[in-house]
Amino acid sequence: MPLTPATLTRHELIGRPVRVVAASNPDLVGIAGEVVMETTRTLSVEGSANGERRVWQVPKADATFEFTLDDGDTQVVTVEGEQLVARPARRTERTGDSKWR
């Protein structure tokens, strides 16, 4: 399945550029970097803060994310974190009883 804005939530997120645009915790808003790890409930985002590299744990359900897709034509896709709350393997599968079908 090709990566498009409509299919982003069915693809691997690790390695994708991301920015937190809204969150219940205002300290998380504005975090930007690359997804380096994903769990059922969190995204780990590596970026810079005060000139130092850092990794933030961002709860999926409480945030809205902007992912940058660059397949020759850069697109920014906004995703409500609640859509991402699932085990990564389950979220990206194509068959079975997944709600992501």
The 8 nearest C-alpha neighbors of each residue, nearest first, counted from 0:
[[1, 2, 6, 10, 3, 9, 93, 7],
 [2, 0, 3, 6, 10, 7, 4, 5],
 [1, 3, 6, 7, 0, 4, 10, 5],
 [2, 4, 6, 5, 7, 1, 68, 0],
 [3, 5, 7, 6, 76, 2, 68, 74],
 [4, 6, 3, 7, 8, 2, 76, 9],
 [7, 5, 3, 9, 8, 4, 2, 10],
 [8, 6, 4, 10, 9, 5, 3, 2],
 [7, 9, 10, 6, 83, 82, 91, 90],
 [10, 8, 91, 7, 6, 90, 99, 11],
 [11, 9, 7, 91, 8, 12, 6, 2],
 [10, 12, 13, 91, 9, 87, 8, 7],
 [13, 11, 15, 14, 10, 34, 37, 8],
 [14, 12, 34, 35, 15, 11, 36, 37],
 [13, 15, 34, 33, 35, 12, 16, 11],
 [16, 14, 33, 12, 13, 34, 17, 66],
 [15, 17, 33, 67, 32, 66, 34, 14],
 [18, 16, 66, 65, 32, 31, 33, 15],
 [17, 19, 31, 65, 30, 64, 20, 29],
 [20, 18, 64, 28, 29, 30, 21, 63],
 [19, 21, 28, 63, 64, 29, 18, 65],
 [22, 20, 63, 62, 28, 19, 23, 64],
 [23, 21, 62, 24, 61, 28, 25, 63],
 [22, 24, 61, 25, 62, 21, 27, 28],
 [25, 23, 22, 26, 27, 28, 61, 62],
 [24, 26, 27, 28, 22, 23, 21, 29],
 [27, 25, 24, 28, 29, 22, 30, 23],
 [28, 26, 25, 30, 24, 29, 22, 19],
 [29, 27, 19, 25, 21, 20, 26, 30],
 [28, 30, 19, 20, 31, 27, 18, 21],
 [31, 29, 19, 18, 28, 27, 32, 46],
 [32, 30, 18, 17, 46, 29, 19, 33],
 [31, 33, 46, 45, 16, 17, 44, 18],
 [32, 34, 16, 45, 44, 15, 14, 17],
 [33, 35, 44, 13, 14, 15, 43, 36],
 [36, 34, 13, 43, 44, 33, 14, 45],
 [37, 35, 43, 34, 13, 42, 38, 44],
 [36, 38, 42, 41, 43, 39, 87, 13],
 [39, 37, 41, 40, 86, 42, 87, 36],
 [38, 40, 86, 85, 84, 41, 87, 37],
 [39, 41, 38, 59, 84, 58, 85, 60],
 [42, 40, 58, 59, 38, 57, 37, 39],
 [41, 43, 37, 57, 56, 36, 44, 38],
 [44, 42, 56, 36, 55, 35, 34, 37],
 [43, 45, 34, 55, 54, 33, 32, 35],
 [46, 44, 54, 32, 33, 53, 35, 34],
 [47, 45, 32, 53, 52, 31, 44, 54],
 [46, 48, 52, 51, 53, 50, 49, 45],
 [47, 49, 51, 50, 52, 53, 46, 30],
 [48, 50, 51, 47, 52, 53, 46, 30],
 [49, 51, 48, 47, 52, 53, 46, 45],
 [52, 50, 47, 48, 49, 53, 46, 54],
 [53, 51, 47, 46, 48, 50, 45, 54],
 [52, 54, 45, 46, 47, 51, 55, 48],
 [55, 53, 45, 44, 43, 46, 56, 52],
 [54, 56, 44, 43, 57, 45, 53, 30],
 [57, 55, 43, 42, 41, 58, 44, 54],
 [56, 58, 42, 41, 55, 59, 43, 27],
 [59, 57, 41, 60, 61, 40, 42, 56],
 [60, 58, 80, 41, 40, 61, 62, 81],
 [61, 59, 81, 80, 58, 62, 84, 40],
 [60, 62, 22, 23, 59, 58, 80, 63],
 [63, 61, 22, 80, 21, 59, 60, 64],
 [62, 64, 79, 21, 80, 20, 78, 19],
 [65, 63, 19, 78, 77, 18, 20, 66],
 [66, 64, 77, 18, 76, 17, 75, 78],
 [65, 67, 17, 76, 75, 16, 64, 68],
 [68, 66, 75, 16, 74, 17, 76, 69],
 [69, 67, 74, 73, 75, 70, 66, 76],
 [70, 68, 73, 71, 72, 74, 67, 75],
 [69, 71, 72, 68, 73, 74, 2, 3],
 [70, 72, 69, 73, 68, 74, 67, 3],
 [71, 73, 70, 69, 74, 68, 75, 67],
 [74, 72, 69, 68, 71, 70, 67, 75],
 [75, 73, 68, 67, 72, 69, 76, 4],
 [74, 76, 67, 66, 68, 65, 77, 73],
 [75, 77, 66, 65, 4, 67, 74, 78],
 [76, 78, 65, 64, 66, 75, 79, 63],
 [79, 77, 64, 63, 80, 65, 76, 82],
 [78, 80, 63, 81, 82, 64, 62, 77],
 [79, 81, 59, 60, 63, 82, 83, 62],
 [80, 82, 60, 83, 84, 79, 59, 61],
 [83, 81, 80, 84, 79, 78, 8, 60],
 [82, 84, 80, 81, 85, 59, 8, 90],
 [85, 83, 81, 40, 39, 82, 59, 60],
 [86, 84, 39, 90, 83, 87, 89, 40],
 [85, 87, 39, 89, 88, 90, 38, 84],
 [86, 88, 90, 89, 85, 91, 39, 38],
 [89, 87, 91, 86, 90, 92, 85, 11],
 [88, 90, 86, 92, 87, 91, 85, 97],
 [91, 89, 87, 88, 85, 92, 9, 86],
 [90, 92, 9, 88, 89, 10, 87, 93],
 [93, 91, 89, 90, 94, 88, 97, 9],
 [92, 94, 100, 91, 95, 99, 97, 9],
 [95, 93, 92, 100, 96, 97, 99, 91],
 [94, 96, 97, 93, 92, 100, 98, 89],
 [95, 97, 98, 94, 100, 99, 93, 89],
 [98, 96, 99, 95, 100, 89, 94, 90],
 [97, 99, 100, 96, 90, 95, 89, 92],
 [100, 98, 97, 90, 9, 91, 92, 93],
 [99, 98, 97, 93, 94, 92, 96, 95]]
